[in-house]
């Protein structure tokens, strides 16, 4: 930017003093010059090149202990604004203007060749950038067009981009030759993608070029003056970050950073980057470093938020192939980033009472002060060390002891010591899925407790069984860690444990498999694709259009259309009295998804009137709108938080009356709906005065979900591809789990054909990520009266689940006999956990025990009957319940009820009046009748078979 660059020359090239407070994260190097430096190229920790004013061009190959003047002999008055180096020998040096020129050397600066030059007085080069052989050089507009050159041979030759394919510059728009980082290059596959950040015009913009085609999008950074805009870009695997601001007001923090995971979806960072910043680099997949003339800032969340970490200022910033990071600035200042002193920490999975897999090696991770050494000392006689990287992370491979314990781990670094006590060595299983895996053992949270939970809790005394429950986290990119802690199983602690996981682990403990750890990572109401990684979904292009975190400007319009349609809907039936709290399935609406309104006249006691109050409603599934009289009081329209208790403030002005008509609209988008909290959680309270709200309410049905516009899933919700993998599974990789158990599928019922491919793909995805053929045992979804069966979607989903049995080391627990037609969360979880444990004992531990029911493998015709053959593992097939659950169909495919009888090891099925049956199916309904079993009590799975 011609005029602006001269302003830089007059202002920021003037040396200034910086007050430094506390220990600095920068290690100063010997200055090669007193001139201001703005060009920086880092090859590695030993080799870097710097350039600046008055012909300054320097190179070091010993990490800055000594410097060599490598400037071209004809460039003593040049202003080197950018340097790009490919090695200690090959580099490019850019002169901004008068004339604008690009030099290239292949012999460590002993000789230079001019490979690009523009003699026009308006010519001004702003920056160069390369990714491998591919590079871009950006210059300010001349005659109404940007000057952009690209190279595909490391700068040996350059081609001007066609002006007609470039965005048209705004009035006053150009780029900033402030750090050489206003331009950047990354790769998408083999294709280079060029980026340029601009300013000076009415809007700051981000230009993007690929394959000769360029486009522009607005950046949420300051604009409207020659000193404002985007000064530095940092594209990475997880998006693009832009830094800048107003160099004329360097202390102003607002609007100095923007981030986004796509070119046209940039968002402004909260509170900016701590002031004007001219360059940024990625330290890791999560962490970024930014510098400006008046300070240094760090981001630990990919650019969303920043914190100043030093008031030492720099102009340019660069990172090497080995991760080393350097900066340069005024007065010839050059420094190496050595990191922020931070407390020593260990990944949450490594905590007191943990269970370590025995006789193997586990990856142990944590954070600490960059450059320091971490020593891990295990009481079983193993010691390992690690060096903390520049981004503050460390990792090591820890050999584990034989089964037993307790043991102790000591982690020490730089004077800090952490002790991890009561460690056991034993098998560790991963339990995941949706709400039927999440459902707690006791009466805890939204869970009513399993059948006989008081007795189960009283006997839950298993000190060698430990549970780690992963906190819910839907993340757009892979998280570094999870939140949770290990809990020793006892009657006092077991209530929050996953019931299915507990009964699974308890049976294994009773079978002598202890010590045992169970890591529960589950989230109710979630879809399978949320638990798979992006590579795991590569074969499913239907999930590629909604990249996690991508902006969706149409969502708000769809959301408003959804709620507007609800407002226009009149009641579709009479008002009835119901008890609140109560789920839809428990109050006569088991087959309903949609909008239901609850009403009650509320008497306000004198002690509550005219006071700020809190309306507490317990958990509501899924969303709600609350009306206080004629006014809307509050609403919750976040999908995926069906188990979150609602608590809304009622202003004092609204309670200054004797009575109020309270209306609550509950919107259920699928599965269960209604009020799911305990009665005591529903109340209106102010101080010591509380009005109970549990009891009789009037309820009207307004609209089925099918009559409304499609609800747009919340941008940050859990039902998006890969977000639960990112937040709740990826941070556990590659911990060597013994195996996995899984209970999920209800939320994918409407997509059975896809699920038949998706579920096995997810299993294989996990196995690839963990690097082991992880044993994987899962639960076939239980009977429940969904009421939206259509073509039998529940039976089809069960069939799709069974398709995963084609994979080795899998097994399926059938639950036809332990469901509840009125409750999607059946409380009889004991047999579910026991059947999963039986699968593990038989198929992983190799015990000769029964683990599954009969499996239908073939069908033949016998006059007017069909004969079904079965594979069994322990004894012949048996029929109970009078052979119920069978249906036959002829060539027309119309099924009719049929009778079944045993004939040796086969089942003969016949229907009155059907002479030539062609098809047989069993338990083919959401809540089916069933009869197939073995002597050990394992029920057979639903099936359908046809004659050849």
TAKA-V320403 format. One record per pair of residues at least 12 apart in sequence whose C-alpha atoms are under 6 Angstrom apart, sorted by the first residue. I is the first residue (numbers start at 1). J is the second residue. D is the distance in whole Angstrom. If there is no record, write none. Layout:
BEGIN
I/J/D  I/J/D
END
This chain:
BEGIN
1/140/5  1/174/5  1/175/5  1/176/6  2/124/6  13/36/6  15/330/6  15/331/6  20/311/6  25/338/5  25/339/5  25/340/5  26/335/6  26/336/6  26/337/5  26/338/6  27/335/5  27/336/5  28/335/4  29/64/6  29/334/6  29/335/5  31/332/5  31/333/6  32/67/6  33/332/5  34/331/4  34/332/5  35/53/6  35/331/5  35/332/5  36/52/6  36/53/6  36/329/6  36/330/4  36/331/5  36/332/5  37/51/6  37/52/4  37/328/6  37/329/5  37/330/6  37/332/6  38/52/5  38/81/5  38/179/5  38/315/6  38/316/5  39/51/5  39/81/5  39/82/4  39/83/5  40/83/5  41/83/6  41/84/5  41/85/5  42/318/6  42/319/6  42/320/5  43/320/5  44/320/4  44/321/6  44/322/6  45/63/6  45/324/5  46/61/5  46/62/5  46/63/4  47/60/5  47/61/4  48/60/6  51/80/5  52/79/6  52/80/5  52/81/6  53/79/5  54/76/6  54/77/5  54/78/6  54/79/6  55/75/6  55/76/4  55/77/5  55/78/5  55/79/6  57/70/6  57/71/5  58/70/5  70/109/5  79/95/5  80/94/5  80/95/5  81/96/6  82/94/5  82/127/6  82/180/5  89/106/5  89/107/5  89/108/4  90/105/5  90/106/4  91/104/6  91/105/5  92/104/5  96/124/5  96/125/5  97/124/5  99/119/5  100/117/6  100/118/5  100/123/6  100/124/6  100/125/6  101/116/6  101/117/4  102/114/6  102/115/6  102/116/5  103/115/6  124/139/6  124/140/6  125/139/4  126/138/6  126/139/5  126/176/6  126/177/4  127/180/4  127/183/6  129/183/6  129/184/5  129/185/6  130/185/6  131/185/6  131/186/6  133/152/5  133/153/5  133/154/5  134/151/6  134/152/4  135/150/6  135/151/5  136/149/6  136/150/4  137/149/5  140/174/5  148/160/6  148/161/6  149/161/6  165/213/6  166/214/5  167/215/6  170/201/6  171/201/6  172/200/5  172/201/5  173/199/6  173/200/5  173/201/4  174/198/6  174/199/6  175/198/5  175/199/6  176/231/6  179/315/6  179/316/5  181/232/5  181/233/6  182/196/6  182/197/5  182/231/5  182/232/4  182/233/6  183/195/6  183/196/4  193/209/6  193/210/5  194/208/6  194/209/5  195/207/6  195/208/5  197/230/5  198/229/6  198/230/5  199/228/6  199/229/4  199/230/6  200/225/5  200/226/4  200/228/6  201/224/5  202/223/6  202/224/4  203/223/5  204/219/5  204/223/5  204/229/5  205/217/6  205/218/4  205/219/5  217/264/6  220/268/6  221/255/5  222/245/6  227/246/5  227/247/6  228/245/5  228/246/4  229/244/6  229/245/6  230/243/6  230/244/5  231/243/6  231/244/5  231/278/5  232/278/5  232/279/4  234/280/6  234/281/6  238/261/6  239/260/5  239/261/4  239/262/6  240/259/6  240/260/6  241/258/6  241/259/4  242/257/6  242/258/5  243/256/6  243/257/4  243/277/6  244/256/5  244/276/6  244/277/5  244/278/5  245/276/5  250/275/6  250/276/5  251/275/5  252/275/5  253/272/5  253/273/6  253/274/5  253/275/4  254/271/5  254/272/5  255/272/5  256/272/5  256/273/5  256/276/6  257/269/5  257/272/5  257/273/6  259/303/6  265/551/5  269/304/5  269/305/6  270/305/5  273/306/5  274/308/6  276/292/6  277/291/5  277/292/4  278/292/5  279/291/6  279/316/6  279/317/6  283/391/5  286/300/6  286/301/5  286/302/5  287/299/5  287/300/4  287/302/6  291/314/6  292/313/6  292/314/5  292/315/5  293/313/4  293/314/5  293/315/6  294/311/6  294/313/4  295/310/6  295/311/4  295/312/5  295/313/4  296/308/6  296/309/6  296/310/5  297/309/5  314/328/5  314/329/4  315/329/5  316/328/5  325/337/5  339/370/5  339/390/6  341/369/5  342/368/5  342/369/5  343/368/5  344/367/6  344/368/4  345/366/5  345/367/5  346/365/6  346/366/4  347/365/6  347/366/5  351/420/6  352/420/5  352/421/5  352/422/6  353/422/5  353/423/5  353/486/6  354/423/5  354/486/6  355/423/6  355/424/5  355/425/5  355/517/5  356/425/5  356/426/6  357/425/6  357/426/5  357/427/5  358/400/6  358/401/5  358/402/5  358/403/5  358/425/5  358/426/5  359/400/5  359/401/5  359/402/5  360/399/6  360/400/5  361/398/5  361/399/4  361/400/6  362/397/6  362/398/5  363/396/6  363/397/5  364/395/5  364/396/5  365/394/6  365/395/4  366/393/6  366/394/5  367/392/5  367/393/4  367/394/6  368/392/5  369/392/6  370/388/5  370/389/5  370/390/5  370/392/5  371/388/5  372/387/6  372/388/6  373/386/6  373/387/5  373/413/6  374/386/5  374/412/6  374/413/5  375/411/6  375/412/5  376/410/6  376/411/5  377/409/6  377/410/5  378/409/5  379/407/6  379/408/5  403/425/5  403/426/5  404/424/6  404/425/5  405/424/5  406/422/5  406/423/5  406/424/5  407/422/6  407/423/5  408/420/6  408/421/5  408/423/6  426/515/5  426/516/5  427/516/5  427/738/6  428/516/6  428/517/4  428/518/6  428/737/5  428/738/5  429/518/5  429/737/6  429/738/5  429/739/5  429/740/6  430/518/6  430/519/5  430/740/5  431/519/6  431/520/5  431/740/6  431/741/5  431/742/6  432/520/6  432/521/5  432/522/5  432/742/5  433/522/5  433/742/5  433/743/5  433/744/5  434/522/6  434/523/5  434/524/4  434/525/6  434/526/6  434/744/5  435/524/4  436/825/6  437/500/6  437/743/6  438/498/5  438/522/6  439/498/6  440/496/5  440/497/5  440/498/5  440/499/5  441/495/5  441/497/6  441/498/6  441/499/4  442/495/4  446/677/6  450/827/4  451/827/5  451/828/5  457/491/5  458/491/5  460/490/5  460/491/5  461/490/4  461/491/6  462/489/5  463/488/6  463/489/6  464/515/5  465/489/6  465/516/5  465/517/6  466/487/5  466/488/5  466/489/6  466/517/5  467/486/6  467/487/5  467/517/6  467/518/5  467/519/6  468/485/5  468/486/5  468/519/5  469/484/6  469/519/6  469/520/5  470/483/6  470/484/5  470/520/6  470/521/5  471/483/5  471/484/6  473/727/5  474/718/5  474/723/5  474/724/5  474/727/5  475/723/5  475/726/5  475/727/5  476/548/5  476/549/5  476/723/5  477/726/6  478/726/4  479/726/6  479/727/5  479/731/6  480/731/5  481/731/5  500/829/6  500/833/5  503/830/6  503/833/5  504/833/4  504/834/5  504/837/5  526/719/6  527/719/6  527/747/5  527/748/6  529/721/5  530/719/6  530/720/5  530/721/4  530/722/4  530/723/5  530/724/5  531/722/6  531/724/5  531/725/4  532/722/5  532/725/5  532/762/5  533/722/5  533/725/6  536/765/5  562/709/5  570/702/6  571/701/6  571/702/4  572/701/6  572/702/5  573/701/6  575/698/6  575/699/5  575/700/5  576/698/5  576/699/5  577/697/6  577/698/5  578/696/6  578/697/6  579/695/5  579/696/5  580/694/5  580/695/5  581/675/5  581/679/6  582/675/5  582/676/6  583/673/6  583/674/4  583/675/5  583/676/6  584/673/5  584/674/5  585/822/5  585/823/6  591/786/5  591/787/4  593/668/5  593/669/6  593/670/6  593/704/6  593/705/6  594/667/6  594/668/5  594/703/6  594/704/4  594/705/4  595/666/6  595/667/5  595/702/5  595/703/5  596/665/6  596/666/5  596/700/6  596/701/5  596/702/6  597/664/6  597/665/4  597/699/6  597/700/5  598/663/6  598/664/5  598/698/6  598/699/5  599/662/6  599/663/5  599/697/6  599/698/5  600/661/6  600/662/5  600/697/5  601/660/6  601/661/4  602/659/5  602/660/5  603/658/6  603/659/5  604/658/5  604/659/6  609/655/5  609/656/5  610/652/5  610/653/6  610/655/5  610/656/4  611/652/4  612/650/6  612/651/5  612/652/4  613/649/6  613/650/5  613/685/6  613/686/5  614/648/6  614/649/5  614/650/6  614/684/6  614/685/5  615/647/6  615/648/5  615/684/5  616/646/6  616/647/4  616/682/5  616/683/5  617/646/5  617/682/4  618/645/4  618/646/5  618/677/5  618/681/5  618/682/6  619/643/5  619/644/5  619/645/4  619/646/6  619/676/5  619/677/5  620/642/6  620/674/6  620/675/5  620/676/6  621/642/4  621/673/5  621/674/5  622/642/5  622/667/6  622/668/5  623/636/5  623/637/5  623/666/6  623/667/5  624/636/5  624/665/5  624/666/5  624/667/6  625/664/6  625/665/5  626/663/6  626/664/5  627/662/6  627/663/5  628/662/5  629/660/6  629/661/5  640/717/6  679/694/5  682/694/6  733/770/6  734/770/5  739/774/5  739/775/5  740/776/5  741/776/6  741/777/5  741/778/5  742/778/4  743/778/6  743/779/5  749/797/6  752/796/6  752/797/5  752/800/6  756/800/4  756/803/6  760/804/5  775/809/5  776/810/5  777/810/5  777/811/5  777/812/6  778/812/5  779/812/6  779/813/5  780/813/6  780/814/5  782/815/5  782/819/5  783/819/5  783/821/6  783/926/6  783/927/5  784/820/6  784/821/4  784/824/6  784/926/6  784/927/6  785/821/5  794/926/5  795/924/5  795/925/5  813/835/6  813/836/6  814/941/6  838/851/5  839/851/5  850/874/6  852/938/5  853/933/6  853/934/6  853/938/4  853/939/5  853/940/4  854/870/6  854/871/6  854/872/5  854/940/5  855/870/5  855/871/5  856/869/6  856/870/4  857/869/6  857/870/5  864/915/5  864/916/6  865/909/6  865/910/5  866/908/6  866/909/5  867/907/6  867/908/5  868/906/6  868/907/5  869/906/5  876/905/6  877/934/5  878/932/6  878/933/5  878/934/5  879/931/5  879/932/5  880/931/5  881/931/5  883/900/5  883/931/5  884/929/6  884/930/5  884/931/5  885/922/5  885/923/5  885/929/5  885/930/5  886/898/5  886/921/6  886/922/5  887/920/6  887/921/5  888/919/6  888/920/5  889/917/5  889/918/6  889/919/5  890/917/4  890/918/5  891/918/6  898/910/5  898/911/4  918/946/6  918/947/6  919/945/6  919/946/4  920/944/6  920/945/5  921/943/6  921/944/4  922/942/5  922/943/5  923/942/5
END
